[in-house]
Amino acid sequence: NNHGTTSNNNKARGEVDVIFEYAFPFHNKSDPNNNNAATSLASAETIQGLISKTLNHNPTVFDLRTLAIGNNADHQHLAWKVTIHLVCLNQDGNVLDAAMLATVAALRNTVVPTVTSGVRSGSEEDHYSNSNATNGVVQLQLNENENAVKLQLLCTPVSLTIGIYNCESTTATPDYESETNATKKRFIVDPTAEEEAVLSGSVTVVMSAEEGMVLDVLKCTGTCSSGGSSMISGEELAMCMQLGVARAKEVADILCST
C-alpha cells in the first residue's frame, strides 16, 4: 500500500486507487503453453473496476472521510490517497475473488500516519503556518509522538464467483443444477481455469460478511465458443446470494483469526 495526497471537492474525503495487472510470462498449470492467458472470465479492468467501486462508492464498506489529513480548518480538502497495486503472478481460475480477498486483507493491515498540516510560503522554507499563504506549498509533518491510525472497514466485503455451465448431459457433479426452457444449467462455485474455459458465463456476488447484505452483483460472459445462454432467473440469483453469505462468513472468520 502506498500513500499520497489527493484533493477532493467533498470535504475531507480520501480515495482508494486500485491497480490490477497480470504478470507475464504467465504460467497456468491447466494451460502450460499459455494458449489461453487472456480467456479468464474477469479481465484486469473488470477486477480493478469492481474492487474500486466497492471501496469508493459504497459508504457501507468504507468511510472515505477517515482518510482526512489533520484537523486544520484551512486544509480540510486534504486527504490521503491509498493505492492498492495487485499483481497476479500465477492463477488457476477465479482471480477476481482472490484479488478481492487480497485487497481486504491488505486494508485491514494498513495504517495511516498522524500528521500536522501547514502552509509554507515561498520565502520561508522551513516555516509552518496555520494560515493560508498566497502561492504557498502545503506541507505535512509527521507526529512522531503519536501512533499511526489503523484503517477501519465498516464491513468485510467478500466476493463469490459462480460459473454457469450449459449442457445436455454430463457425468460431472455440479454444485447446483437447474433446468430452464429445456436447457440444463450447472452452477460451479469457485471455478478453476479449466472450468472457466467451458463456462457460458459467471455471476459474482459481493456480500457483507457481518450483515449478509448484497453489496454488488457482477455478471460476466464466458469465453466458451460452444454457445449457450448465461442468463439466470431470480431464483437462481437468490441461490447465488445465499452461497455468497455462507462464503463471506467463512472468509471473515479466517481473516479475523490471522
Secondary structure, DSSP 8 states (H G I E B T S, - for coil): -EEEEEE-SSTT--EEEEEEEEEEEEEBTTBTT-TTTT--SS-HHHHHHHHHHHHHS-TTT--GGGGB--S-GGGTTEEEEEEEEEEEEE-SS-HHHHHHHHHHHHHHT-EE--EEEEEE-TT-TT--BSS--TT-EEEEEE-TTS--EE---SS-EEEEEEEEEEES--SS--SEEEEETTEEEEEEES--HHHHTT-SEEEEEEEETTT--EEEEEEEE---TT-------HHHHHHHHHHHHHHHHHHHHHHHT-
